[in-house]
Each structure stands twice: as C-alpha cells, then as structure tokens.
Amino acid sequence: MPHPIVLQLRFTRKEFFRSVKTVSNQDAMIRIQPMNCLSWNVGHLAWQEQRYFLHYGQGKILFPDIDKEFAYGSPASTPIFQDVLTAWQTITKTVDPWLDTLNSEQLIAPIMSNGKPIRYTFGNLLLRTIYHYWYHTGENMAIRQQLGHTKLPVLVGNIDTQAPYIPENL
C-alpha cells in the first residue's frame, strides 16, 4: 500500500480535478486579474509535480515547455486547457508508480540533485504539493464563481471514505 501521505496527494488531485473538469476550454482560458486563468493553474500544478517527482525523484522532464511556461514566477498566460490538462494527467500518471515506492525513511532523506543534496525532502515536497493544490482548488472555485458558473462541486468531497486518516505504521 502506498504511504498515507501519497494517498492524501491522490485525494487532493481528485479534488483539484473536480474544480476544473466541467469547464469549457473557452472559460478555462479567461483571466480575471490579478488571478491566473484556470488552464494556467493546471499547467502550474503539472510543473510542480514534474519538477518535484519526475525531475528530483527520477531525473526526468517529460514536458520541457511545462517546465518553462508554468514555473513559479512565470508570467501569466492563457494556454489551451486540453493541452495542459493532458500534460498534467500524463505527468501524474507517470509519477504515481514512483510515489508508490516511497516509504517513511525515503520521505525524510535529503534529496540529491546534480549530485548534491538540496534543502528539501520528498516528505516536505509532498506536503508543499498538497497544500499548493488546495490553494489553487480554492482559487479555481473563486474564478468559476466570477465566471457565473453554478452547481459547483462541494469541497472537500468524500474525504471520510476516499481519504480517511491512516496511521503511518499500519
């Protein structure tokens, strides 16, 4: 069974996806300043997972354009929703088998990048990613409200059955 923090990441991803899954490409590309548009948010989370779990974890970059266009501090843009959504789905599916291998010892070990330790651990990066997803999930819902969308998903979904608390040592 994957580490409990990995299961929490997967639930968080599902909630993030629920915040955008019924949105049209046209609406996903509307930017209501100072926020980014929905499609940029998807690209940004694709960047984070690719950076943290593919690059740092496995030495891979699947989408160099994602790495350039959606990094922290990158300028706002209005990318095509389906393109970034496909990249996000590909990245997360590629990351998952590796995440399934992590144990508590690996989650607290220093991360090596270019042969040198960096200041993060995978445990911290998982937490950063989870919190970052929740930030943008809320932002996505606010954007959708501003766009006049109705019947929005209720967050947080079915956490009691889909992502209950699981002690680390079970």
C-alpha positions as CSV (number, residue, x, y, z in Angstrom):
1,M,0.0,0.0,0.0
2,P,1.3,3.5,-0.8
3,H,2.4,5.7,2.1
4,P,-0.5,7.5,3.7
5,I,0.8,10.9,2.6
6,V,0.8,9.7,-1.0
7,L,-2.9,8.7,-0.6
8,Q,-3.6,12.2,0.6
9,L,-2.0,13.6,-2.5
10,R,-4.1,11.4,-4.7
11,F,-7.3,12.6,-3.0
12,T,-6.2,16.2,-3.3
13,R,-5.5,15.8,-7.0
14,K,-9.1,14.4,-7.4
15,E,-10.5,17.5,-5.7
16,F,-8.4,19.8,-7.9
17,F,-9.6,18.0,-11.0
18,R,-13.2,18.3,-9.8
19,S,-12.7,22.1,-9.7
20,V,-12.0,22.2,-13.4
21,K,-13.3,19.0,-15.1
22,T,-16.6,20.5,-16.4
23,V,-15.1,23.8,-17.6
24,S,-15.0,24.6,-21.3
25,N,-11.7,25.4,-23.0
26,Q,-13.0,28.9,-23.6
27,D,-13.8,29.6,-19.9
28,A,-10.6,27.9,-18.7
29,M,-8.6,30.5,-20.7
30,I,-10.4,33.6,-19.3
31,R,-8.1,35.5,-17.0
32,I,-9.7,37.5,-14.2
33,Q,-6.9,39.7,-12.9
34,P,-5.0,39.5,-10.7
35,M,-5.6,35.8,-10.7
36,N,-4.3,33.4,-13.4
37,C,-6.8,31.5,-15.6
38,L,-7.9,28.0,-14.8
39,S,-5.8,26.5,-17.6
40,W,-2.7,28.2,-16.3
41,N,-3.3,26.8,-12.8
42,V,-3.5,23.3,-14.3
43,G,-0.2,23.9,-16.1
44,H,1.3,25.2,-12.9
45,L,0.5,22.1,-10.9
46,A,1.7,20.0,-13.7
47,W,5.0,21.9,-13.5
48,Q,5.2,21.3,-9.7
49,E,4.7,17.5,-10.0
50,Q,7.1,17.3,-12.9
51,R,9.7,19.3,-11.1
52,Y,9.4,17.6,-7.7
53,F,8.6,14.0,-8.5
54,L,9.9,13.4,-12.0
55,H,13.0,15.7,-12.1
56,Y,14.1,15.4,-8.5
57,G,12.7,11.9,-8.0
58,Q,13.6,10.3,-11.3
59,G,15.8,12.6,-13.3
60,K,13.2,13.1,-16.0
61,I,11.4,16.0,-17.7
62,L,8.6,14.9,-19.9
63,F,7.4,18.3,-21.0
64,P,10.2,20.9,-21.2
65,D,7.6,23.6,-22.2
66,I,5.7,23.0,-19.0
67,D,9.0,23.4,-17.1
68,K,9.5,26.8,-18.8
69,E,6.0,28.3,-19.1
70,F,4.4,27.4,-15.7
71,A,7.3,27.5,-13.2
72,Y,6.9,29.6,-10.0
73,G,7.2,33.3,-11.1
74,S,6.5,32.6,-14.8
75,P,4.4,35.2,-16.5
76,A,0.6,34.8,-16.8
77,S,-0.6,33.2,-20.0
78,T,-3.8,31.6,-21.3
79,P,-2.8,28.2,-22.5
80,I,-5.2,25.8,-24.3
81,F,-6.9,23.9,-21.5
82,Q,-6.9,20.5,-23.1
83,D,-3.2,20.7,-23.8
84,V,-2.2,21.5,-20.1
85,L,-4.8,19.0,-18.8
86,T,-3.4,16.3,-20.9
87,A,0.2,17.2,-19.8
88,W,-1.0,17.2,-16.1
89,Q,-2.7,13.8,-16.5
90,T,0.4,12.3,-18.2
91,I,2.7,13.7,-15.6
92,T,0.7,12.5,-12.6
93,K,0.2,9.0,-14.2
94,T,4.0,8.8,-14.7
95,V,4.7,10.0,-11.2
96,D,2.4,7.5,-9.5
97,P,4.3,4.3,-9.8
98,W,7.4,6.0,-8.3
99,L,5.3,7.6,-5.5
100,D,4.1,4.1,-4.7
101,T,7.6,3.0,-3.8
102,L,8.3,5.7,-1.2
103,N,8.5,4.8,2.5
104,S,8.9,6.9,5.6
105,E,12.7,6.6,5.5
106,Q,12.8,7.8,1.9
107,L,10.5,10.7,2.7
108,I,12.8,12.2,5.3
109,A,16.1,11.6,3.4
110,P,17.8,14.6,1.7
111,I,17.1,14.9,-2.0
112,M,20.1,14.8,-4.3
113,S,20.1,17.0,-7.4
114,N,23.0,17.1,-9.8
115,G,25.0,15.0,-7.2
116,K,24.4,17.5,-4.4
117,P,21.8,17.5,-1.6
118,I,19.2,20.2,-1.7
119,R,17.3,21.6,1.2
120,Y,14.1,19.6,0.7
121,T,12.9,16.1,1.5
122,F,10.3,14.3,-0.5
123,G,8.1,14.4,2.5
124,N,8.2,18.1,2.6
125,L,7.7,18.3,-1.2
126,L,4.6,16.1,-0.9
127,L,3.2,18.4,1.7
128,R,4.1,21.5,-0.4
129,T,2.3,20.0,-3.3
130,I,-0.8,19.0,-1.4
131,Y,-1.1,22.5,0.1
132,H,-0.5,24.1,-3.2
133,Y,-3.2,22.0,-4.8
134,W,-5.7,23.2,-2.1
135,Y,-4.7,26.8,-2.7
136,H,-5.4,26.6,-6.4
137,T,-8.5,24.5,-5.9
138,G,-10.0,27.3,-3.9
139,E,-8.8,29.9,-6.4
140,N,-10.3,27.8,-9.2
141,M,-13.7,27.8,-7.5
142,A,-13.5,31.6,-7.0
143,I,-12.7,32.0,-10.7
144,R,-15.6,29.8,-11.6
145,Q,-17.9,31.9,-9.4
146,Q,-16.7,35.0,-11.1
147,L,-17.4,33.4,-14.5
148,G,-21.0,32.8,-13.3
149,H,-20.8,29.0,-13.1
150,T,-23.4,27.4,-11.0
151,K,-23.8,24.0,-9.4
152,L,-20.2,23.9,-8.5
153,P,-18.7,20.9,-6.7
154,V,-18.9,20.9,-3.0
155,L,-15.4,20.7,-1.5
156,V,-14.0,18.8,0.3
157,G,-15.6,15.8,-1.3
158,N,-16.0,12.4,0.2
159,I,-12.9,12.6,2.4
160,D,-14.3,10.1,5.0
161,T,-14.3,7.2,2.6
162,Q,-11.8,8.3,-0.1
163,A,-9.0,9.7,2.1
164,P,-9.6,8.9,5.8
165,Y,-6.8,9.3,8.3
166,I,-4.5,6.3,8.1
167,P,-1.7,5.9,10.7
168,E,1.7,5.7,9.2
169,N,2.6,2.5,10.9
170,L,-0.3,0.4,9.6
